[in-house]
Amino acid sequence: MTCETHYLQKLGIHMETSSKEQANAYKKRDKKHSQKSEEAIKKIEVPTDKIVCGRNEVPSRCGTCNSQLMIGGPIWHDKIHNIDFVKQIHDKCETDVGKKFGTVDRIKGVLGGIIDEDELSHKPLSFDLSQICSNLKVINPTSREIISGFTSLNYKLAQTYYDPTLWKTDAPPEAIYDIIKAYKKQLCEKEKTDFFLNIHKESPMMTILQKPLEIEPDFNMEKLEQNKKLRKYFVAPEANWGPKARATGGKDKK
């Protein structure tokens, strides 16, 4: 059982090199500064691109549970959606032309989820909060309680459009686990149960629970701002949609 903490290590960084920088590079490369290098410098008129190796930004061990890290990837960690184009297509679905399509509600659902998630588009990976609660042996908080807890600490939070159990946030992993720990602590104090019940003594979850809380989230924010969210998940194509009666194999009815 491991925690959901993850870190991103850039394999390369895209940089734009100006003409002046490129010219200086030619001079350093050719100490004699020959006529050939002079001609090459004069030909440089437009900026050029280059990729440089990224610095190591990953700790040697997990900062949440102190376990060894596992390597995964590579993945694309930059924006993948042109949000202006997505909004145009979403608005198009509201027109008479868009309503001609039988799957327009499903299309709007996906596009609406992408729009809602745009403020965290720089976060390519998500957290399964239900799995975190399962590992820490605590019941899942409601969506309102989750949003209240993160919002009270000025963290952004968005439910992914492809899975309702996955959430994206700009909160660091340590803060995410502290929020769930604070929720469990409130429940244990209310129900008078053991905070470490059913947690193995040598497990990473015990390490996490033994750390003192550094934040105090508020799960009952009365003035929680309820923004109008767009429908993001697929809707049933028809009433009572689901598995039908088993196939008869094409036998003729008598």
C-alpha positions in Angstrom: 0.0 0.0 0.0 1.6 3.3 -1.1 0.4 6.9 -1.1 -0.7 8.9 -4.1 2.1 11.4 -3.9 3.8 12.1 -7.2 6.5 14.4 -8.6 7.3 15.6 -12.1 10.8 15.6 -13.4 11.3 17.5 -16.7 13.4 15.6 -19.2 14.0 18.7 -21.3 13.2 22.4 -21.3 12.3 24.3 -24.5 14.3 27.5 -24.8 14.4 30.2 -27.5 17.9 31.4 -28.4 18.3 34.9 -29.6 20.6 35.9 -32.5 23.0 37.6 -30.1 23.3 34.5 -28.0 23.9 32.3 -31.0 26.5 34.7 -32.3 28.4 34.6 -29.0 28.2 30.8 -29.2 30.0 30.9 -32.5 32.7 33.2 -31.1 33.3 30.8 -28.2 33.4 27.8 -30.4 35.9 29.4 -32.8 38.7 31.0 -30.7 40.5 32.3 -33.8 37.3 34.0 -34.9 38.0 33.3 -38.6 36.3 34.8 -41.6 34.1 31.7 -41.9 32.6 32.2 -38.5 32.0 35.9 -39.3 30.0 35.0 -42.3 28.0 32.5 -40.3 27.2 35.1 -37.7 25.9 37.6 -40.3 23.5 34.9 -41.6 21.7 34.7 -38.2 18.7 36.8 -38.5 15.9 34.9 -36.6 15.7 33.3 -33.2 16.2 29.6 -33.0 15.0 26.9 -30.6 16.8 24.5 -28.4 16.1 21.9 -25.8 18.2 21.7 -22.6 18.1 19.1 -19.9 16.0 19.8 -16.9 17.4 20.0 -13.4 16.6 17.3 -10.9 13.6 18.6 -8.8 12.6 15.2 -7.3 13.5 14.3 -3.7 15.3 11.0 -3.0 12.3 9.7 -1.0 8.6 10.5 -0.8 8.0 13.6 1.2 4.6 12.3 2.4 5.3 8.7 3.6 9.1 8.5 3.3 8.9 5.5 1.0 11.1 4.9 -2.0 9.9 6.5 -5.2 8.9 4.6 -8.4 9.6 5.9 -11.8 6.8 6.2 -14.4 6.3 7.9 -17.7 7.3 9.7 -19.8 4.2 11.9 -20.1 3.3 15.2 -21.7 2.9 17.7 -18.8 1.9 20.9 -20.7 -1.5 22.1 -21.8 -3.3 19.7 -24.3 -6.4 21.8 -25.0 -6.9 25.0 -26.9 -9.5 26.4 -24.5 -10.8 29.1 -26.8 -11.5 26.5 -29.5 -13.2 24.3 -26.9 -15.5 27.2 -25.8 -16.4 27.9 -29.4 -17.4 24.3 -30.0 -19.4 24.2 -26.7 -21.3 27.4 -27.7 -21.9 25.8 -31.2 -23.6 22.9 -29.5 -26.3 25.3 -28.2 -27.2 26.5 -31.7 -29.8 24.8 -34.0 -26.9 23.3 -36.0 -25.4 21.6 -32.9 -28.8 20.3 -31.7 -29.2 18.2 -34.8 -26.6 15.8 -33.5 -28.1 13.0 -31.4 -25.0 12.9 -29.2 -24.8 16.6 -28.5 -25.4 16.2 -24.8 -22.4 13.9 -24.5 -20.3 16.3 -26.6 -21.3 19.2 -24.3 -20.5 17.0 -21.3 -16.9 16.4 -22.3 -16.4 20.0 -23.5 -17.9 21.4 -20.3 -15.6 19.3 -18.2 -12.6 20.5 -20.1 -13.6 24.1 -19.6 -14.2 23.6 -15.8 -10.8 22.0 -15.5 -8.9 24.7 -17.5 -7.7 26.6 -14.4 -5.6 23.5 -13.4 -4.5 22.6 -17.0 -0.9 23.0 -15.8 -1.4 19.9 -13.6 -1.3 16.8 -15.8 -1.9 14.3 -13.0 -4.8 13.9 -10.6 -5.4 12.4 -7.2 -7.9 9.6 -6.3 -9.3 11.0 -3.0 -11.5 8.0 -2.5 -8.4 5.8 -2.6 -6.6 8.1 -0.2 -9.5 7.8 2.2 -9.5 4.0 1.8 -5.8 3.8 2.6 -6.2 6.1 5.7 -9.3 4.1 6.8 -11.8 6.9 6.8 -15.2 7.3 5.0 -15.3 9.5 1.9 -16.3 13.1 2.6 -19.0 14.6 0.4 -18.1 16.7 -2.6 -19.1 19.8 -0.8 -16.9 19.0 2.2 -14.0 18.3 -0.1 -14.4 21.6 -1.9 -14.9 23.4 1.4 -11.7 21.9 2.9 -9.5 22.9 -0.1 -11.1 26.2 -0.7 -10.7 27.3 3.0 -7.0 26.9 2.5 -7.0 28.9 -0.8 -6.2 25.9 -3.0 -7.9 25.3 -6.3 -9.7 22.1 -6.9 -11.4 20.6 -9.9 -13.1 17.3 -10.6 -11.8 15.7 -13.7 -14.1 15.3 -16.7 -13.2 11.7 -17.3 -13.6 10.2 -13.8 -15.7 11.6 -10.9 -13.4 10.0 -8.4 -10.3 11.9 -9.6 -9.5 15.4 -8.6 -6.9 17.9 -9.8 -5.5 20.5 -7.4 -2.6 22.9 -6.9 -2.2 21.8 -3.3 1.0 19.9 -2.5 0.7 16.2 -1.7 1.5 16.9 2.0 -1.5 19.3 2.2 -3.8 16.9 0.5 -3.1 14.2 3.1 -3.3 16.7 5.9 -6.8 17.7 4.7 -8.0 14.0 4.8 -6.3 13.5 8.1 -8.0 16.5 9.6 -11.4 15.1 8.3 -10.6 11.8 9.9 -9.6 13.4 13.2 -12.9 15.3 13.3 -14.9 12.0 12.8 -12.8 10.1 15.4 -13.4 12.8 18.0 -17.1 12.9 17.2 -17.6 9.2 17.3 -14.9 8.6 19.9 -13.0 6.0 17.9 -9.2 5.2 17.6 -7.4 7.4 15.1 -5.0 4.6 14.2 -7.6 1.8 14.1 -6.8 -0.9 11.5 -3.6 0.8 10.4 -0.6 -1.4 10.3 2.2 -0.2 12.5 4.9 -0.4 9.8 2.9 0.8 6.9 3.4 4.1 5.0 -0.1 5.1 6.2 1.0 4.9 9.8 3.9 7.2 8.9 1.5 9.7 7.4 -1.0 9.6 10.3 1.8 10.0 12.9 2.9 13.3 11.4 1.4 16.3 13.1 -1.2 18.4 11.2 0.2 21.6 9.8 -3.1 23.0 8.5 -6.7 23.4 9.8 -9.2 23.1 6.9 -12.8 24.1 7.3 -15.2 21.5 6.0 -18.4 23.5 6.8 -17.9 26.8 5.0 -21.3 28.5 5.0 -20.3 31.0 2.4 -18.9 28.6 -0.1 -19.1 30.1 -3.5 -21.2 27.9 -5.8 -20.1 28.6 -9.3 -22.3 27.4 -12.1 -20.6 24.3 -13.4 -21.2 22.8 -16.8 -22.4 19.3 -17.1 -19.3 17.2 -17.5 -20.2 13.5 -17.4 -22.0 11.4 -20.0 -25.8 11.4 -19.8 -27.9 8.3 -20.4 -28.9 8.2 -24.1 -32.4 7.2 -23.1 -34.6 6.6 -20.1 -33.9 3.4 -18.0 -30.8 3.0 -20.1 -28.7 -0.1 -19.2 -28.4 -3.9 -20.0 -31.2 -5.3 -22.0 -32.7 -8.7 -22.1 -30.4 -11.5 -23.2 -30.2 -12.3 -26.8 -32.4 -15.1 -28.2 -30.0 -16.2 -30.9 -32.4 -15.2 -33.7 -34.9 -17.9 -33.0 -38.3 -17.4 -34.5 -41.1 -16.8 -32.0 -44.0 -19.2 -32.2 
